[in-house]
């Protein structure tokens, strides 16, 4: 954890095996995908503590928090899917919802400004899947060329 003003290290948070990236949630949480650990560590930004470790059973590509639906999406590159979890208010934990197909090498996720559409890059397929968020329905794939990695939407 780094102070953005001074650049000083404030804390070190132990997470799962081989952490790859930290993803910002809109819920005072950070989400760390642990590659070899096949998990996501959920960090409370107020306490700098891991409050949940989500076992995946697959090596994650990336993680995205949908703030309106309060869902946590994790790409599954080896199986060409996105898995999602829903927030259980009663026990303050993420619970597995389901998964849907995107494309071979599913990797990065971006949500439209209004939250109704998601875009998922598929590195091995060379496509971007367009997903209708309500219903988790793939609308189409757009061919974009070899190995699309990250994705940014400009508003």
Residue pairs with C-beta under 8 A, 6 or more apart in sequence:
1 9
1 10
1 11
1 12
1 13
1 48
2 8
2 9
2 10
3 9
3 10
10 48
11 48
13 41
13 43
13 48
13 49
13 50
14 50
15 32
15 34
15 41
15 43
15 50
16 32
16 34
16 37
16 39
16 40
16 41
16 53
17 34
17 35
17 36
17 37
17 39
18 34
18 35
18 36
18 37
19 32
19 33
19 34
19 35
19 37
19 41
20 32
20 33
20 34
20 35
20 60
21 32
21 33
21 62
21 63
22 30
22 31
22 32
22 43
23 30
23 31
23 32
23 33
23 62
23 63
23 64
23 65
24 30
24 31
24 65
25 31
25 65
25 67
25 72
26 65
26 67
27 65
27 67
27 70
27 87
28 44
28 45
28 46
29 42
29 43
29 44
29 45
29 51
29 65
30 42
30 43
30 45
31 40
31 41
31 42
31 43
31 63
31 65
31 72
32 40
32 41
32 43
33 40
33 60
33 61
33 62
33 63
33 74
34 40
34 41
34 60
35 59
35 60
36 59
38 55
38 56
38 57
38 58
38 59
38 60
39 53
39 54
39 55
39 56
39 60
40 53
40 54
40 56
40 60
40 63
40 72
40 74
41 50
41 52
41 53
42 50
42 51
42 52
42 53
42 54
42 94
43 49
43 50
43 51
44 51
52 93
52 94
54 72
54 74
54 85
54 94
56 74
56 76
56 83
58 76
58 78
58 79
58 83
59 77
59 78
60 74
60 75
60 76
61 74
61 75
61 76
61 77
61 105
61 106
61 107
61 108
62 74
62 75
62 107
62 108
62 109
63 72
63 73
63 74
63 75
63 109
64 72
64 73
64 109
64 110
64 111
64 118
65 71
65 72
65 73
66 72
66 73
66 111
66 115
66 118
66 133
67 115
68 115
69 86
69 115
69 133
69 134
70 86
70 87
71 84
71 85
71 86
71 87
71 97
72 84
72 85
72 86
72 87
72 94
73 82
73 83
73 84
73 109
73 118
74 82
74 83
74 84
74 85
75 81
75 82
75 102
75 106
75 107
75 108
75 109
75 120
76 82
76 83
76 99
76 106
77 105
77 106
77 107
77 123
77 124
79 106
80 101
80 102
80 103
80 104
80 105
80 106
80 122
80 124
80 125
81 99
81 100
81 101
81 102
81 106
82 99
82 100
82 102
82 106
82 109
82 118
82 120
82 131
82 136
83 96
83 97
83 98
83 99
84 97
84 98
84 99
84 136
85 94
85 95
85 96
85 97
86 94
86 95
86 97
87 93
87 94
87 95
88 94
88 95
98 136
100 131
100 136
100 137
100 138
101 138
102 120
102 122
102 129
102 131
102 138
103 120
103 122
103 124
103 125
103 127
103 129
103 141
104 122
104 123
104 124
104 125
105 122
105 123
105 124
105 125
105 147
106 120
106 121
106 122
106 123
106 129
107 120
107 121
107 122
107 123
107 148
107 149
107 150
108 120
108 121
108 148
108 149
108 150
108 151
109 118
109 119
109 120
109 151
110 118
110 119
110 151
110 152
110 153
111 117
111 118
111 119
111 133
111 153
112 118
112 119
112 153
113 153
113 155
115 133
116 132
116 133
116 134
117 130
117 131
117 132
117 133
117 139
118 130
118 131
118 133
119 128
119 129
119 130
119 131
119 151
119 153
120 128
120 129
120 131
120 151
121 127
121 128
121 144
121 148
121 149
121 150
121 151
122 128
122 129
122 141
122 148
123 147
123 148
123 149
124 147
125 141
126 143
126 144
126 145
126 146
126 147
126 148
127 141
127 142
127 143
127 144
127 148
128 141
128 142
128 144
128 148
128 151
129 138
129 140
129 141
129 142
130 138
130 139
130 140
130 141
130 142
131 137
131 138
131 139
132 138
132 139
